[in-house]
Amino acid sequence: MEFEVYIHVPFCLRRCGYCDFNTYTATDLGGGASRANYANMVIREMALVRDWQRVHGIEEPAASTVFFGGGTPTILPADDLAAMLDAVRSTWGIAPDAEITTEANPDTVNEYYIGKLAEAGFTRISFGMQSAVPHVLRTLDRTHTPANVEAGVAAAAKAGLRSSVDLIYGAPGESLDDWRTSVETAIGLGVNHISAYALTVEPTTKMGRQIKAGILPKPNDDDEAAKYEIADEAFSAAGLSWYEVSNWARPGCESRHNLGYWRNVDWAGLGPGAHSHYNAVAEEGNGDDADHPQSAAPTVPAGGGGDGLSRGGDHGTHGLRGWDIAHPRLWGAAINEGRVPWSGSESITAEENLEEIIMLGLRIREGLDLDRVNRLIRDGREAGTLGPSITALDRTRFEPLVDEGLVTLDGDRVVPTRAGRLLNDTIIERCFAWCGL
Ligand code: SF4
């Protein structure tokens, strides 16, 4: 089993109008929490999490990937990112061939900064490019210019780091030609990995309010589908193959960190709002406590016994998910009190595990492994963790989807076609219904 580390840096120069991530500007934070001490707080959280793991007999291998996401990790000095990375090294170890990535806002890095990241051991930078068209960047409230992205990618190449860029399609006012320009510009940068996401507009964001007030047009499903097809065709022609619905890479340049999430490995998430996942720990009776953000990491009584935790997925569970307190000030207060700063945790039931495996399998090029799914169903029914209404997912069920051009069958694997990727939710719903979920 692999082990990954995710470090969330919840700060941005200013909030983009469409963004509902757990991120804060200086104005949001007020005087209560500071960026200056952030790396130290994360390093202290690592020590608390490691103690918690030790008490519960969790011994992870050296981290195979480390990912700094945000927010804008590169808003912090490069030395702070290096210090957190060093702390991962001394806490868990980092595998010799590890993938070490930071997300970067093209505005916040230069050659000197990127050189320092390379010295610290980073191997990869993921730039938030979003678009190559100035009016689209303005609609998205992005502060960078297309030239910043090019300079960032060139600096990364000079320092020996691999680059990825993120694009967003479907912004109000973005034409198909605008999108083609962004796709072609991203390819022209020579990066070996591109992510492209459809814009989703949450009603609580500035853009959500502008759309509701009729100031901006609503994103349109057909327009987004056309843009997905443009991207998939152009990326494939340029040698970047899809490996997950929204991700394309040259062979061998897939994001190992993201693949780890989709394959359900163990990961420790550090920083406000970060999620953690452990396969071999089960917990009882500890649900969401977001309104009362005390530490909800499963508690460890003196002596470490009788705490409702077990190894090996007893009690019909398939591990544990936990999530950190979202607000930096409350998160920091929990750490200052010597607590793992989780605001909630939950056991993963056999049914939830099955649902996740089906959903994730139908998002990735490796496809859904029917053998594995049916083994899980059989074992779960025998163990009584899955009810009799859950039935095996027969290969023949998928034949009509093959006829509709939505999936292909590769042995016992179901792989979505381009049309199927666009109708992913429909295929997943059908699968759930077929096996009684
Ligand atoms: S830079 Fe990214 S995380 Fe920060 S506000 Fe903009 S979209 Fe959100």
Residues whose N, C-alpha, C, O or C-beta is under 5 A from the ligand:
A	BS01	SF4	C12 R14 R15 C16 C19 F21 T23 G70 G71
